[in-house]
């Protein structure tokens, strides 16, 4: 059973940075066609944030985070990252890492507040 486990969330002040990590259990990320980061803000629908393919093509899918968020991977560590800079209160959300055919996991909470 494929499972993705997120970590790295926390409380950060506006303008701060966080790096989220997503470890793939029981499968190499090199064999997963694409891995996505999603987020769900309070009272909002879940939205796609970024994607990375198994040939390392990177896409930021959410206009409001372009220029601030980057997605990357470390195949040796079997980990996908979401680097988030210049965070805004509107970035407060639960962030999820998604395998194409697996269910959503627990996610990691990011809170941006002074």
C-alpha positions in Angstrom: 0.0 0.0 0.0 1.5 3.3 -1.1 1.7 5.9 1.6 3.1 9.4 1.7 4.1 11.1 5.0 4.3 14.8 5.3 6.3 16.8 7.9 7.9 20.2 8.4 4.8 22.3 9.2 4.6 24.7 12.1 3.9 28.3 13.2 5.8 31.0 11.3 5.6 34.7 11.2 4.6 36.5 8.0 7.6 36.8 5.7 9.1 33.7 7.1 10.0 30.4 5.5 9.3 26.7 5.9 10.4 23.6 4.1 7.9 20.8 4.0 9.0 17.2 3.4 7.2 14.2 2.0 8.6 10.7 2.3 7.2 8.0 0.1 6.9 4.7 2.0 7.1 1.4 0.1 7.8 2.9 -3.3 10.6 4.8 -4.9 9.7 8.3 -6.0 11.6 7.7 -9.2 8.9 5.3 -10.2 5.9 7.6 -9.3 4.8 9.5 -12.5 4.1 12.6 -10.5 3.8 13.8 -6.9 1.6 16.7 -6.0 1.4 19.1 -3.1 -2.1 20.2 -2.2 -3.3 22.5 0.6 -6.6 23.1 2.3 -7.2 26.5 3.9 -9.8 26.9 6.6 -13.3 26.9 5.1 -11.9 26.4 1.6 -11.7 23.5 -0.9 -8.5 21.6 -1.3 -6.3 23.1 -4.0 -3.3 22.0 -6.0 -0.1 23.9 -5.2 2.7 22.2 -7.1 3.7 19.1 -8.9 6.9 17.3 -9.8 7.2 14.4 -12.3 9.5 11.4 -12.2 11.7 13.1 -14.9 12.1 16.1 -12.5 9.7 18.4 -14.4 8.5 21.0 -11.8 5.3 23.0 -11.9 3.9 25.6 -9.6 0.1 25.3 -10.1 -1.2 28.0 -7.9 -0.7 31.6 -9.1 -0.8 33.0 -5.6 2.4 31.2 -4.6 4.4 31.5 -7.8 7.7 33.1 -7.1 7.5 32.2 -3.4 7.2 28.3 -3.4 9.4 25.8 -5.1 9.1 22.0 -5.4 12.1 19.7 -5.5 13.0 16.1 -4.8 15.9 14.0 -3.4 15.7 10.6 -4.9 18.4 9.2 -2.6 16.2 10.2 0.4 13.0 9.3 -1.4 11.7 12.7 -0.4 9.7 15.5 -2.1 10.1 19.0 -0.7 8.0 22.2 -0.8 10.1 25.2 0.0 7.9 28.1 1.0 9.3 31.6 1.3 7.8 35.0 2.1 4.9 33.3 3.7 1.6 35.1 4.1 -1.3 34.6 6.6 -3.3 33.4 3.6 -0.9 30.5 3.2 -2.2 29.1 6.5 -3.5 25.6 5.6 -3.0 21.9 6.0 -0.5 20.8 3.3 -0.7 17.4 1.8 1.6 15.4 -0.4 -0.3 13.2 -2.9 0.5 10.1 -4.8 -1.6 9.7 -8.0 -3.5 6.7 -6.8 -3.2 6.9 -3.0 -5.6 8.5 -0.6 -4.7 11.8 1.1 -2.8 11.4 4.3 -2.8 13.4 7.5 -1.0 16.4 6.1 1.1 18.9 7.9 -0.3 22.1 9.4 1.2 25.4 8.4 0.2 28.5 10.4 1.4 31.9 9.4 0.7 34.5 12.1 2.3 37.2 14.0 
